[in-house]
Amino acid sequence: MVLCPIVRVSVAAMTTTMNSRLRRFLDTIAATGKALDPDALSRGFTDPFLAADPTGARPVPRAAFLRALPKRADAFTTAGIGAARLVSVDHQRLDDHYLLVRTEWSAPRLDGEGDVPLASTFLLYDDGTDLRAVLYLNHQGLPKPTAGA
């Protein structure tokens, strides 16, 4: 089996059918930092899915993930970090059903002192219509509170 090459696309250039589905998935993920839409987000993850960060990996029921999202948003605020925006996307088709997606994000510091770079990787299952995360890898983990918090 030959793997497809890694494709780096600008966020604005996602126009093909695959890219429009990937864009829809990433737009849903990006919206979690602003206004949570549990139904849309729920459709973007298998049940359960594997969540991984620097502390390890664990299966997560989708309902537990949705319940934890407000705490995640609070952790960002406590750490002095605002809502992240998507900066770049690299994706690689692994086979007919799986896509590996590496994303880079930038989140503003609430004190105005620049941005915090973030990265995450998703293994997405493609059923031909929708993309669903079976693995979500948060490369940095949740932010730590700032010294003044």
C-alpha positions in Angstrom: 0.0 0.0 0.0 1.3 3.4 -0.9 0.5 6.4 1.3 -0.6 9.6 -0.2 1.7 12.6 0.3 1.2 15.0 3.1 -0.7 18.0 1.8 -0.3 21.4 3.4 -3.2 23.7 2.6 -3.9 27.2 3.8 -7.1 27.5 5.8 -8.6 29.8 3.2 -7.8 27.4 0.2 -9.9 24.4 1.3 -12.2 24.1 -1.7 -12.3 20.4 -2.8 -15.0 18.1 -1.5 -12.5 16.5 0.9 -11.2 19.9 1.9 -14.7 21.3 2.4 -15.5 18.3 4.8 -12.2 18.9 6.6 -12.9 22.6 6.8 -16.4 21.8 8.3 -14.8 19.5 10.9 -12.1 22.1 11.8 -14.6 25.0 11.9 -16.6 22.9 14.4 -13.5 22.4 16.5 -12.5 26.1 16.3 -16.0 27.1 17.5 -15.5 25.3 20.8 -13.3 28.3 21.9 -16.1 30.7 21.2 -19.7 29.3 21.3 -20.1 25.6 22.1 -22.4 23.7 19.8 -22.6 20.3 21.6 -24.6 18.7 18.8 -22.2 19.7 16.0 -19.2 18.8 18.1 -20.7 15.5 19.1 -21.0 14.5 15.4 -17.3 15.2 14.9 -16.1 12.4 17.3 -16.6 8.7 17.5 -17.9 7.3 20.7 -15.6 6.6 22.4 -12.5 8.3 21.0 -8.9 8.2 22.1 -7.6 11.5 23.7 -3.9 11.9 24.1 -1.7 14.6 25.6 1.8 14.7 27.2 0.4 12.8 30.2 -0.7 9.8 28.2 -3.7 8.5 26.2 -7.1 7.3 27.3 -10.4 6.4 25.8 -13.0 9.1 26.3 -16.8 8.7 26.0 -18.2 11.5 23.8 -20.6 12.6 26.5 -17.8 13.0 29.1 -15.8 15.0 26.5 -18.8 17.4 26.0 -19.3 17.8 29.7 -15.6 18.6 30.2 -15.4 21.4 27.5 -16.5 24.2 29.8 -13.7 23.3 32.2 -11.3 23.3 29.3 -12.4 26.8 28.3 -12.0 27.9 32.0 -8.5 26.5 32.0 -7.6 28.6 29.0 -9.1 31.7 30.7 -7.3 30.9 34.0 -4.1 30.6 32.1 -4.6 34.0 30.5 -5.2 32.6 27.0 -8.1 33.6 24.7 -9.8 31.5 21.9 -7.5 29.9 19.5 -7.6 30.5 15.7 -6.5 27.9 13.2 -3.2 28.9 11.5 -2.3 25.9 9.3 -3.4 22.4 8.4 -1.4 19.5 7.0 -3.3 16.3 6.1 -2.4 12.9 4.7 -4.8 10.3 3.4 -3.8 7.0 5.0 -6.3 4.8 3.1 -9.9 4.9 1.9 -11.2 5.5 5.4 -8.6 7.4 7.5 -7.0 10.8 7.3 -4.2 12.1 9.5 -4.5 15.9 10.2 -2.0 18.0 11.9 -3.2 21.5 12.9 -1.4 24.6 14.3 -3.3 27.2 16.2 -2.6 30.6 17.7 -4.3 31.8 20.9 -3.9 35.4 22.1 -2.6 36.1 25.6 -5.3 38.1 27.4 -2.8 40.5 28.7 -2.0 41.5 25.1 1.6 40.1 25.3 1.5 38.1 22.1 0.1 34.7 21.1 0.6 31.2 22.3 1.2 28.6 19.6 -0.7 25.4 20.0 -0.7 22.2 18.0 -3.0 19.2 17.7 -3.3 16.1 15.5 -6.4 14.2 14.6 -6.9 10.7 13.2 -10.2 11.1 11.3 -12.5 8.3 10.1 -14.0 9.1 6.7 -17.4 7.4 6.1 -17.7 9.1 2.7 -19.9 11.8 4.1 -18.6 13.0 7.4 -15.2 13.0 9.2 -15.1 11.9 12.8 -12.1 12.0 15.2 -11.1 8.6 16.5 -7.9 10.1 18.0 -7.4 13.6 19.3 -3.8 14.4 20.3 -3.3 17.7 22.1 0.5 18.3 21.9 0.8 20.8 24.7 -2.0 19.5 27.1 -4.1 22.1 28.9 -2.5 25.4 29.7 -1.1 26.0 33.2 -2.4 29.0 35.1 -0.4 32.2 34.8 1.7 33.3 37.7 -0.7 36.1 38.7 -3.8 33.8 38.6 
